Amino acid sequence: MKYFTTVHDVKNVDILVQEALALKQNPYAFSQLGKNKTLGLIFLNPSLRTRLSTQKAAMNLGMNVMVMNIDKEGWALEMEDGAIMNGTSVEHVKDAAAVIGQYCDVVGIRCFPSLRNKQEDYSEKVLLKFMKYCKVPVLSLESATLHPLQSLADLITIKENWKEKRKPKVVLTWAPHIKPLPQAVANSFSEWMCKSDVDFTITHPEGYELCEDYTKGAKIVLNQNEALKDADFVYVKNWSGYSDYGKMLPVVSDWMLTNEMLNATNNAKVMHCLPVRRNVELSDEVLDGKNSLVLQQANNRLFAAQVVLKKMIENKTEQLNTFLKNEEIIHY
């Protein structure tokens, strides 16, 4: 695995989840795998779970870790090729990313959308520039459109909590918020669920449709109560408009999930990626209740990151061994 930016970078989702669960049982089984290798974590936006879980995952594999909040500690980056840099940007991404790639064996990059220009955000310009110029394996720590490490952790959590033979019904429900949020978590969760063996439904108010590129195979229901019926897992998340890009459209009914709403479900487990606005997105009674999986999800962020880093190190080691073997053949 050279890149981890989407579910499409994964050859077999089920095998990856099973390997993550095995690592959870024995986190230090590969503590020498990353010896003398360095992970660089580059943040253009704030982070708590992503930063700490990925650092810990690398440490479990024996890696060195360097972290930089480049939006606060680095030079202002220019992203446009051919730019005449006589403005506020000090360093071009092609130079910065190339240098980072020389220092690191794997690079993680976190970058959010502006929510002003849909075409620019959905082009994933920042992520793709780093992938192009750093020349080493890259994992997304959340991009403008997707958050694959979160979605992998979510799937691990569902697998841990589902023991029946039938497919679980998984519902992604929109939730209120005080400001517009990106679609990345919702897009990513949809993408991963559509590749998994689940019965997947998305429910949201009219006007909050997600990009169809990520929801193919999902059932879309605009009535929240109808969507929640017989659900086994309910994933709660806010996102801003996609068609009316980045906007908070007016919503009449109350979409905040409560225990009363959960009565229609099959005693559903409740999920949220955190951070969460208590009693805005989700009620205290649900978050602190017996059906809440939010802390388990957060814990599984560690093993999602660890299994991805393990795959990347193994792939790079295999490539190096192949190169050295070919060199021996040439010299012979």
N, C-alpha and C positions, 0 to 999 in steps of 0.2 A: 504494500500500500504506500504510494508516494504522496497522494493527496487525500484529505478527508474534509470535504466541503459539502457533501450531499450524500443521500442514501445510495446514489448511483456509483459512488466510489467504493462501495462494499460488494464483494463478490457474492457472499452468502450471509444475509442478515441473521438468520437463525444460528448459524455457527458462531458468528461474532458475539451474539448475546450469550450463548452457552460458554464461550471462552471467558467472557467478562465475569460470569457467575462463578466460574472455576477460580479466577483470580481473587474474587471476593472471599472465597474459602481459604485461600493461601496467598495473601498479597505480596509476600516477599519471596515467592518461589523463583522469581527471575531477577533477583536483586543485583546480579552481576552482569545482566544483559546490557545495561546502559553505561557500564564503566567507561570512563574517559570520553563520554559523549555529552554534548551540551544541548539543552533545550532553551531556545530563546522565546520569551513570551512578550509580544508587542501589543500594547493596549492603546487604542485611540479613544476609548470610552471606558467608563467605570466598570468595575467587576468585583464581586465577592466570591460566589461559588465557583465561577469559571477559573478565576485566578488561583484560589487556594487548592481546589481539587486537582487542577492540572499540575501545579507545582508538586503536590503530594504524590500524584501518580508517577511523575518523573523520578522523584526521590525513591519511591518503592522499587523502581527499576534500576537504581544506582546512577541515575543521570545527574549531571550538574545543571543548574537552572539559573538563567539570567532573565530578569524582568525589567521592562522599561515602559513607563507610561509616556509614550512618545508625544501625546497631546499636551503634556505638562512639562516634561523633562527634555524633550528633543527639539530639534529645529522644525520650523513650519515647513511641511513637505509640499512640493509642487508635483501634481499628478499628471499634468498634460504633457505629452510628448511634443518636442519642438518649441516649448514655451520660452519666451524671452523673460528671464527671471529678474525683472527690475521692479518687482512689487514686494509683497510681504513674505512670500515663500523664500526660504533660505537654502534648502537642499532639495534636489530632485529625488523622487522615489527610486529611480533606477540606480542612483548612487547609494542611497541609504540601504535599500533592500540588498544590493550586492554585497555591501560591507557586512551587514547582519548575517548573510548566508555564509560568509567566510569565517565568522566567529562561531556559528551554530551548526549542529548536525540536523536539527529539526527546528522549524519556526512555527509558532502559533500566532495568529493575527486576529484581533478583534476590532471590528469597525461597524458603526451603525449607519443607517440611512439618514439623509437630511429631512425626508418626508416632504420635500418641496418639489422635487423633479423626479417623477416616476421612472422615466426612461433612463436617467442617469443612475438612480439607485439600483434599479433592476439589471443594469449592465454589470454590476459588481466590479466597478472599475478599480477600487482600492485593493480588494482581495486579489484580483487577477494581476494587477501590477506587481504585487509582492511575489506571487507565484511565478511570474515571468522572470523577475530579476534576481531573486535570492538563490535560485539554482539548487535548493535542497528541499526535502519533503516539507509540506505545509499543511497544517491543520487549522480549520476555521474555529475560532473561539466565539463566534457569532459574526455574521456578515449582515449586509443590508437586507438580504432576503431569507436567510436560513440560519438555524442554530443546531447543527447536527449532533454535537456532543450532548446537548440537552435532550434531544429526541431519542438518542441511543439509551441514555439513562432512563428515560420514560418507558421505553420498551422493556428494558431490563426489569423495571419495577412491576410492570404489568405481568411479565412472565413469572416473577416471584410470587405473585398474588393470585395466580389463576391455576387451579388444579383440575378443573373439569375438562371433559373430552370435547364438548362443543366449543364453537368459537365464542369468545366474549364479545358482548356489545360495548363498544367504546364510543363515547360521545364527547366531542369537543364543543364546548359552549362559550360563546362570547360573553364578556362581563363588562360592567361599567368601569370607567376610570375618569380621573379628573383632567387628563391631558391626552393628546394623541400618542399612541405607541406604535412601533413598527409591526409589520405582519410576520416577522421572521420566525418567532416561536410557533405561531399557528401554521404558517406555511410548512415548516419543517416537520412538525408533529403530523400534519396531514400526509406529507410525502412518505414518512416512515410507516404510518398506519396503513396506507394504501399498498405498501409492499409487504405487509405482515398478515398473518392468518387471523384477522379479526373482522367483525361486522362493524364498520365505521360510519358514524353519522356526524355531520357538522350542523350546528344550529346557531343562528345569529339573526339580529334584526335585519329588516330589508335595507339594502344599501351597503351592507358590510360583507359582501361576497369577497372571497379570496381569489387570487390569481388561479385560473383554471389549470395552469401548468402543474400545480401542486395538489389538486383535489380530484384528479381523475380516478374514479372508482369509489369515491365517497358519496354517501347519500346526504343531500342538503335539505334540511327541514327548517322553515322559518318560525314555526311554533315551538318554543322551548319546552313546554309541558309535554307536547306530543313526542318530541325527540328524546326526552328523558325517560320515557316509559320503558321499563324493563332493562335499563342500562346497568351494566356491571361495573363500568369505570366511567367517571365523569371528569374530564379535563377542563379546567376553568382558565380562560385567558382573554384579556382585552386585546383588540387590535383596531387601528384606525382604518378609514376607508381605503379601498384599493382603486375602484373606478373613480370615485371622487377623492383623489389621492391625498392621503395624510389628514383628511378632515374628520372631525367628530360630528357625525350626523345626529339629529335629534331622535331620541328613543322614548316612546311613551310608556311602555310597560316596564316593570321592575325585573331586571335580568340578574340581579345578585342572587347567587345560590344560597338557599337556606335549608334547614332540616325538613321543613314542610314540603319543599319542592322535591326533596329526595325520597319522599314517601312513594312517589310513582316509580322509582327505580327498583332494581333487584338488589336492594341493600348495597348500593353502589359505593365503591371506593372513590375517594375524591382526590384529584391531583391538581397541582399548580407548580409552576417552575420557580417561583419566588424571584425577586421580592414581591410581596403582595400588599395591597392597600386594604387593611382589615376594615370590614364593615362598609366597604365600597365595592370591591371585587367579590369578596367572600366574607361571609359572616363569621364572627368568632366561634359560634356554636359548631360550625362545620369544620373550620380550621383546627380547632382544639378537640374535636370529637373523635370517636373511636374509628371512624371510617377514613380519616385523613391520612394520606400517604406522603404529604409534602416533605417531611423530614427524611423519609426513606428515599424519595427521589433525589434529594440533595446529597445524601450519602452515596447513592449510586452514580453521581457525577464523577466521583473518584475512579470508579472501576470502568466507566465508559472511557474516560481519558486514558486510563492505564492500558486497556486492551488496544486502543488505537495506537498509542505510542509504541507498544510492544510490536505491533504489526509493522510499523514504520521502521523501527530499528532492525527487525529481522529482515525486511526487504532490502534495506541498505547494506546490511552485512552480507546477504546473499549476492548482491550485485558486486560488492568488493571482492568476494571470494571468486566469483566468475571472472572478474577482470584479472586478478592475480594468477589464476589458473591459465588464462589465455596468454598472459605475459610469459609464464614458464614455458608454454608450448612454443612461443615465438623464439625465445632465447635458446631453447633446446635445438 
